[in-house]
């Protein structure tokens, strides 16, 4: 597949600057912020103290601007910015919404790209492609621009969650949504908000449900449609497009016939997803 890119209209950009920026964010999010550079992205989440999902994002560290740049869902950005401001206390940081100045691009296809500042390989999966921060309206010269639905279908086929479209704020937990396999958690970084529940879930093997891609036979169910195996409620449909969707399912039922509304569903397990029952 030739290299394609889509401008992601549902993303915003948060800028965190100041000498304490890395240490400040490090104590709040699920991954090691110090590993971000201007060409290496870090995927991370921000949780409640009880370990429930609030938002997720990609982090780059801009050396030229001495700041962290966060690629985050636009609808989650205001609440996250407010939370960060609350936790700021005496930390020497500035937190700015700079979304008006940037587009987030997602690249996919078989071609390899030369990494440059602001452009990085998606840290979740190599198959996911690349992402970039670019000045608003500039696009990209050496790739074909396609619509958002083309990228969204690529994402669904890989089984990658897309923020609150797939994870319920203040209810979802990271490991049900693939954050371990998708490099969204650093198990050695030390304390962060919600770490205790996240670690306990992993080491006690408490995962009973997973977000999985499904193939839809029939009309595409709406987000939130209940899924049944016979007469048992076993999950919910999340985001979808055409005949593909993501679904949060109880692991004990993923091999059984599934229905959601007027449609039947078939689980498609990508190679990266590791299931334990």
C-alpha positions as CSV (number, residue, x, y, z in Angstrom):
1,X,0.0,0.0,0.0
2,X,1.5,3.4,-0.9
3,X,2.0,5.9,1.9
4,X,-1.2,7.8,2.8
5,X,-2.0,10.2,5.5
6,X,-5.1,11.7,7.1
7,X,-5.5,14.9,9.1
8,X,-7.1,13.8,12.4
9,X,-9.9,16.4,13.1
10,X,-10.7,15.0,16.5
11,X,-7.2,15.7,18.0
12,X,-5.9,18.7,19.9
13,X,-2.4,19.8,21.0
14,X,-1.4,20.6,24.6
15,X,2.0,22.2,25.2
16,X,3.7,21.9,28.6
17,X,6.8,24.0,29.1
18,X,9.0,25.1,32.0
19,X,12.0,23.5,33.8
20,X,9.8,21.1,35.8
21,X,7.8,19.8,32.8
22,X,9.1,16.3,32.7
23,X,9.1,15.6,36.5
24,X,5.7,17.2,36.8
25,X,4.0,15.0,34.1
26,X,6.1,11.9,35.2
27,X,4.2,11.7,38.5
28,X,0.8,11.8,36.9
29,X,0.8,9.5,33.8
30,X,1.2,5.8,33.1
31,X,4.4,5.9,31.0
32,X,7.9,7.2,31.3
33,X,7.8,10.7,30.1
34,X,11.6,11.0,30.1
35,X,11.8,8.6,27.2
36,X,10.1,11.0,24.8
37,X,12.3,12.9,22.4
38,X,11.5,15.1,19.3
39,X,11.5,11.9,17.1
40,X,10.3,9.3,19.6
41,X,6.8,9.4,20.9
42,X,5.5,8.0,24.2
43,X,2.0,6.7,24.5
44,X,0.4,7.2,28.0
45,X,-2.8,7.6,29.9
46,X,-4.0,9.8,32.8
47,X,-6.1,8.0,35.4
48,X,-8.3,8.6,38.4
49,X,-6.7,7.8,41.8
50,X,-8.7,4.6,41.6
51,X,-7.0,3.6,38.3
52,X,-9.9,4.4,36.0
53,X,-9.4,5.9,32.5
54,X,-9.7,9.7,32.0
55,X,-7.8,10.3,28.8
56,X,-4.8,9.0,26.7
57,X,-2.3,10.8,24.5
58,X,1.0,10.8,22.7
59,X,4.0,12.8,24.0
60,X,6.9,14.3,22.1
61,X,9.7,16.4,23.7
62,X,10.6,19.3,21.6
63,X,14.3,20.3,22.1
64,X,14.1,23.4,20.0
65,X,11.1,24.8,22.0
66,X,12.0,23.3,25.4
67,X,8.6,21.8,25.9
68,X,6.4,18.6,25.8
69,X,3.9,18.4,23.1
70,X,0.8,16.2,23.7
71,X,-1.4,14.8,20.9
72,X,-4.7,14.3,22.7
73,X,-8.4,14.0,21.8
74,X,-9.8,17.5,21.4
75,X,-12.9,16.8,23.5
76,X,-10.7,15.5,26.4
77,X,-8.2,18.4,26.3
78,X,-10.1,21.0,28.3
79,X,-10.7,18.7,31.3
80,X,-7.2,17.4,31.2
81,X,-5.7,20.9,31.1
82,X,-7.9,21.8,34.1
83,X,-6.7,18.8,36.1
84,X,-3.1,19.5,35.3
85,X,-3.5,23.1,36.5
86,X,-5.0,21.8,39.7
87,X,-2.0,19.5,40.3
88,X,0.6,22.1,39.3
89,X,1.0,23.5,42.8
90,X,4.5,24.9,42.9
91,X,5.8,23.2,39.8
92,X,7.5,25.6,37.4
93,X,5.4,24.7,34.3
94,X,3.2,26.4,31.8
95,X,0.2,24.6,30.3
96,X,-1.2,25.8,27.0
97,X,-3.8,24.7,24.5
98,X,-2.0,25.3,21.2
99,X,-4.4,23.3,19.0
100,X,-5.2,26.3,16.7
101,X,-1.6,26.2,15.4
102,X,-1.2,22.5,14.6
103,X,-2.7,19.6,12.7
104,X,-2.1,16.0,13.8
105,X,-1.3,13.7,10.8
106,X,-1.5,10.0,10.9
107,X,0.4,8.1,8.2
108,X,-0.2,4.5,7.1
109,X,0.9,2.2,4.3
110,X,3.9,0.0,3.5
111,X,6.4,2.7,2.9
112,X,9.1,3.6,5.5
113,X,9.5,7.3,6.5
114,X,12.6,9.1,7.4
115,X,12.1,10.3,11.0
116,X,12.5,14.0,11.5
117,X,11.7,16.3,14.5
118,X,7.9,16.3,15.0
119,X,7.5,13.0,13.0
120,X,7.6,9.7,14.8
121,X,6.6,6.1,14.5
122,X,3.4,5.3,16.3
123,X,4.7,3.8,19.6
124,X,1.8,1.4,20.0
125,X,2.4,-0.8,16.9
126,X,4.7,-0.6,13.9
127,X,1.7,-1.5,11.8
128,X,-0.1,1.6,13.0
129,X,2.2,3.8,10.9
130,X,3.5,7.2,11.9
131,X,2.2,10.4,13.5
132,X,3.3,14.0,13.2
133,X,2.7,17.5,14.5
134,X,2.6,20.0,11.6
135,X,1.7,23.7,11.3
136,X,-2.0,24.1,10.6
137,X,-2.9,23.7,7.0
138,X,0.6,22.6,5.7
139,X,-0.2,18.9,5.0
140,X,2.5,16.7,3.8
141,X,4.2,16.6,0.3
142,X,5.4,13.1,-0.1
143,X,2.2,11.2,0.7
144,X,-1.4,10.9,-0.5
145,X,-4.0,12.7,1.6
146,X,-7.1,10.6,2.3
147,X,-10.1,11.3,4.5
148,X,-10.4,10.5,8.2
149,X,-12.6,7.4,7.5
150,X,-9.8,5.8,5.6
151,X,-7.5,6.1,8.7
152,X,-10.3,5.1,11.1
153,X,-10.9,1.9,9.2
154,X,-7.2,1.1,9.3
155,X,-7.3,1.7,13.1
156,X,-10.3,-0.5,13.6
157,X,-8.7,-3.4,11.6
158,X,-5.7,-3.2,14.0
159,X,-8.0,-3.1,17.1
160,X,-6.6,0.2,18.4
161,X,-8.8,2.2,20.8
162,X,-9.5,5.9,20.1
163,X,-10.0,7.6,23.4
164,X,-13.6,8.0,24.7
165,X,-15.0,6.6,21.5
166,X,-13.9,3.2,22.8
167,X,-13.1,3.7,26.6
168,X,-15.6,5.0,29.1
169,X,-14.3,7.9,31.2
170,X,-14.0,7.1,34.9
171,X,-15.0,3.4,34.3
172,X,-12.6,1.7,31.9
173,X,-9.3,0.2,33.0
174,X,-6.1,0.2,30.9
175,X,-5.4,-3.5,30.6
176,X,-8.8,-4.3,29.3
177,X,-8.0,-1.9,26.4
178,X,-4.6,-3.2,25.4
179,X,-2.3,-0.7,27.1
180,X,0.1,-3.3,28.2
181,X,0.7,-4.7,24.7
182,X,0.5,-1.3,23.1
183,X,3.3,0.1,25.2
184,X,1.1,2.5,27.2
185,X,2.4,1.5,30.6
186,X,5.9,1.5,32.1
187,X,6.0,-1.0,34.9
188,X,9.3,0.2,36.3
189,X,8.9,4.0,36.3
190,X,7.6,4.4,39.9
191,X,4.4,6.0,41.2
192,X,1.8,7.7,39.2
193,X,-1.9,8.4,39.5
194,X,-3.8,5.1,39.5
195,X,-0.7,3.0,39.5
196,X,-1.9,0.7,42.4
197,X,-5.0,-0.7,40.6
198,X,-3.2,-1.0,37.3
199,X,-0.4,-3.0,38.8
200,X,-2.7,-5.2,40.8
201,X,-4.8,-5.9,37.7
202,X,-1.7,-7.1,35.9
203,X,0.0,-9.2,38.6
204,X,-3.2,-10.8,39.9
205,X,-4.5,-11.6,36.4
206,X,-7.8,-9.8,36.9
207,X,-8.6,-9.2,33.2
208,X,-12.0,-10.7,32.4
209,X,-12.9,-8.5,29.5
210,X,-11.0,-7.1,26.5
211,X,-11.6,-4.6,23.7
212,X,-11.4,-6.6,20.5
213,X,-12.1,-5.9,16.8
214,X,-15.2,-7.6,15.4
215,X,-16.6,-8.1,11.9
216,X,-20.3,-7.1,11.6
217,X,-22.8,-9.0,9.6
218,X,-25.9,-6.7,9.3
219,X,-26.3,-3.0,10.1
220,X,-23.5,-1.4,12.0
221,X,-24.7,-1.2,15.7
222,X,-24.5,2.1,17.4
223,X,-21.8,2.8,20.0
224,X,-23.0,1.4,23.3
225,X,-25.2,-1.3,21.8
226,X,-25.3,-4.4,24.1
227,X,-23.9,-7.7,22.9
228,X,-25.4,-11.0,23.8
229,X,-24.3,-14.6,23.6
230,X,-27.6,-16.5,23.6
231,X,-29.5,-14.7,26.4
232,X,-26.4,-13.6,28.3
233,X,-25.2,-10.0,28.2
234,X,-21.5,-10.3,27.4
235,X,-20.4,-6.9,26.2
236,X,-20.9,-3.6,24.4
237,X,-20.1,-2.3,20.9
238,X,-17.8,0.7,20.8
239,X,-16.7,2.7,17.7
240,X,-17.3,1.3,14.2
241,X,-17.2,2.0,10.5
242,X,-18.7,0.0,7.6
243,X,-18.5,-3.6,8.7
244,X,-15.8,-3.3,11.3
245,X,-16.1,-2.3,15.0
246,X,-14.5,-2.6,18.4
247,X,-16.3,-4.3,21.2
248,X,-15.7,-4.8,24.9
249,X,-16.3,-8.5,25.5
250,X,-16.2,-10.9,28.4
251,X,-13.4,-13.3,27.4
252,X,-15.4,-16.4,28.3
253,X,-17.7,-15.7,25.4
254,X,-15.6,-14.5,22.5
255,X,-15.8,-17.9,20.7
256,X,-19.6,-18.1,20.9
257,X,-22.1,-16.7,18.4
258,X,-22.6,-13.0,19.3
259,X,-25.4,-10.6,18.4
260,X,-25.8,-6.9,18.8
261,X,-29.2,-5.5,17.8
262,X,-30.1,-6.9,14.4
263,X,-26.5,-7.9,13.6
264,X,-24.2,-10.8,14.3
265,X,-20.5,-10.3,15.3
266,X,-17.4,-12.3,14.8
267,X,-14.3,-11.6,16.8
268,X,-11.1,-11.0,14.9
269,X,-8.0,-11.3,17.1
270,X,-5.0,-9.4,15.9
271,X,-1.5,-10.9,16.5
272,X,-0.6,-8.3,19.1
273,X,-3.4,-9.0,21.5
274,X,-2.5,-11.5,24.2
275,X,-5.6,-13.1,25.8
276,X,-5.6,-14.9,29.1
277,X,-8.7,-16.4,30.6
